[in-house]
Amino acid sequence: MDATLAIDPAAGRRTAAPAARESAILTLTVAGQLCGVPVTGVRDILGAQAITPIPLAPPEVAGGLNLRGRIVTAVDLRRRLGLPPRDPGAPPAMSVVVEGGGELYALLADSVGDVLALPEAGLAPNPPTLDPLWREVCAGVHQNLLGGERAERLLIMLDVERVLDIG
Amino acid sequence: MDDLIADFLTETGEGLAGLDSALLRLERHPEDSRTIGEIFRLIHTIKGTCGFLGLSRLERVAHAGENVLGRYRDGSLPVTSGGVSLILRVVDRVREIMAGLEATGSEPAGDDSAVIRELDAVFAGDGVVAGEAPEAEVAAEAPARARPRRRKAAAAVAVPEPVVAAEAVAPMEAVASPAAVSAPDAVTEAAPVAAKRAPGRRAPARAAAVRAEVRAEVRADGAVTEAPAPVAAAGSLEPVAAPAGEAVAVAQTLRVNVDVLESLMTLVSELVLTRNQLLQLARAREDSALNGPLQRLSQITSELQEGVMKTRMQPIGHAWKGLPRLVRDLSHELGKRIELVMRGAETELDRQVLEMIRDPLTHMVRNSGDHGLEGPAARREAGKPEMGRITLDAYHEGGHIIIEVGDDGRGLAVERIRAKALSQGLATEAELAGMGERDIQRFIFRAGFSTAAAVTSVSGRGVGMDVVKTNVERIGGTIDLRSAEGRGTTFLIKIPLTLAIVAALIVEAGGERFAIPQIGVVELVRAGDGVMHIKDAPVLRLRDRLLPLVSLSRILRLEDRPDAEGGGFVVVTQVGPNLFGIIVDRVFDTEEIVVKPVAPILRHVTMFSGNTILGDGSVIMILDPNGIARATGVGAEHAQADGRAAAVSGAAATEKMSLLLFRAGAGAPRAVPLGLVARLEDLPAERIEISHGQPVVQYRGALMPLVPIGEGWMPPGAGGRQAVLVFNDGGRALGLAVEEILDVVEEGLRIESGQERPGYLGTAVIAGRATEVIDCAWWLRQAGEDWFGAGRPADARRPRLLVVEDSAFFRNMLVPALGAAGFEVVAVASGAQALRLREAGEVFDAIVSDIEMPDLDGLGLARAARDGGAWQGTPLLALTSHADAAAVRRSHEAGFDRHVAKFDRDALLEALRGCLAPGIAQSGTAE
């Protein structure tokens, strides 16, 4: 997915969240882990980008990138979640642009999947045994993913605000 | 309603908008000290401002609220849900009063005693807030709260909706009609605009929206009559019309909505970026057909940018408008007589910067009045005029604007700050001991630091200079202070003229590109053989100056290219008075960049002032020379003082003198002015004896102590020889044992970096090498405390000398030498400073002055002294290195009694003895 794909949150809601008790979730993969962020907070999805590293920044900050004249700070989800870095030969990371505190941030994920409509009731609280680092940034776990190969997998809901609370 | 109240309402409205959520956040996280601080400061500001505006009801409520918040802040009272409700009620009450104020121009009547009583009870410590009652009350007040909040929202809309604009313009017409009688031109201009912009729905004008939007300004005969348009409810029009009967002058101004200017600015910024991008593409293609139009486009873009920037420039006087009133009220409240002097009010700067500097300035003036100035009685006692003075000064300096806020009050009590810093755990005793006076004074910029003994209603709760500092730094500025106990304090704020577009040098280090704002760049030097190391610190010899260097890749912890240091470049940068070099690997072009702030999660990285997008579309970080200087210690206290001294002596041509170079211990060669050395000796080892553990030699019939210079001295072995520098004083002698005498050179001496190392004055470039200059006085003292003291009659009154000498080095040489010869010495650095001493009533037996000095030179000082006043008859001695006949004549004509070659200590002492001996004519000459 090279080109920029703009997501219209309103459209996303209409198609993916017909019932009031469902929420539209953009899925993404980080080191094999399926994660989700609410579609309503997503502003853009970008393919491979030139990212300028920022010296002395927290390690989670991958750098700055240019989104149509706006500077967006990129946060590497692998580092944020304490996961090993991407293999050098792996395809470049994708950026999910979200808003936090009036600023734009890009969350770097290995790949970006579909938008799912999931019942809010299906969101289970974080298991108490979850890694403290993850517990901090996870808003809960979806387990009843409908359809296909995902049926067996768990989806971690990311709390974007907490993810961006670095330092 | 006057301007101040209108401003107060706008500003406080903005602050209150965020307060509810902050309070709710506090309720969730009662330990969050940042939130507490934020809430406290806002309430504090409201309280403070109210006091000056005479809004007593608001002030009382805010004060009671602040008391409670103060206890939350210092942790002596736990934050409870009930407490938060109580503070929320305070906020509601403030809103309610403000709404009334907005509508009628004065505080509405009402009784706040219930809330205040509850607050006081909590403050007093019983902490019990009735659970039910207040909750109910909050509910009851809810509708009242909701209304003003909606209004605030309307006022806070940054980009006005068309409807808001229409509302805003409507009263403009109304305003225009009465003015039309006297100001036909201006009005016919304005009216159609208004009509055009308000075609559709015309809602009843809402005061809040109106106030934020429109202000009418009518220029008449150059004088500006300015008034907020319909300030209160629509219909109160009286202040707007031009003075009746006066013809309206031709100069016309049109008030433009700030948002329009803002969006223009953004567009121009984008245009500049696009232009840069185009230029870069064109350069790569060498398509000559494009070049012509592109040049033109580039030119027009630059002019447009300049024009738009100009529309945003405002005289700083705008930010000072409220201050005279504030000072007046302050003076009443505090019972002090205060005079406010404002200079440079016409100095222009970007309005965005202006807005951000307004509050800090107000705060600082308030501080100066409250803490800085003493009461009238104390001033009389200190021999000062009863009327205290607060001075505001603004001027441009190299792309920056400098604002000085000064007072002639009591100055900062260093001892008290030291004690306070210690008691608050901000520094340890050992750290404090190693700090310069100014470093200690700078503690007042730390959060929560306040030295006001009493908590006054004006200030003094530790909300203070830290907030000012944060605000100044947020806009890329710096703040510093200078203070002398008993004589006053001056704060210096340096801020950029604009935040938007700057020229920057693009450099590369460690494989990454960075932008350095050109403002601070003095020059660009190829780093070659000039880079030397003193221990691990790289320095660059640049035109006989030693420049401290910092490696960019090292401070940014980037991969260091081993070969880069030799082959790279040095960007010579100035921060305040300090010069330093930044080592980079490569230097590219300069580019106009649009400064964009960095994301909040990166704010703590002080090395960067922002980021931007280059012509090729890549993101690049903008370096902050201030941050680099701070991080590397370049701006540390002693270096700063020294840099200034070096700059000053740089102005006066460097005077040449004979210097003796020698080697002692490891490292750089050492130097001492030859004039101080009596003789050089090369003694055979056998003559060195040890007496009381100290090496001595028999020398000309007396015992001369030997002081080894340099570490680990050993007496030379049998048959060896010892090089000794002999210093003489009266009949006594002292020898400095050195390893090897190298050379005598004739050179200008400029000491560059003053290390805090006993025995050394600093480092200078001598004969092309970094050389350490020794502090003779210190070494001589090593021979024993009584070295200079012996032979002086203890009871004799010591003659008092004033030494006026701009070079710190010469002062350092002269003062101990003269002191040792039995004089009490006061030293100052310029003629102007000397005259200040005269004004202060100081009396001296003789004055020794340098001729060449900045500000007021020696000749000027002599003329001023002879012109009358207390120093008319004081003997004046000139010190100079230019001993030709014409110079001597000039100094005689100016009023000097004697003329002594610099650095001839014996001649100086002789001349002084001649001057001071009674009955000797004052016209004698000693060369």
Interface residues (C-beta under 8 A of the other chain):
Chain A: A50 I51 T52 P53 I54 P55 L56 A57 P58 V61 G63 G64 L65 N66 G69 I71 T73 G101 E103 Y105 L164 I166 G167
Chain B: E270 L273 G510 E512 L556 R557 L558 K596 V598 A599 P600 I601 L602 H604 V605 M607 F608 N611 T612 I613 G617 S618 V619 I620 M621
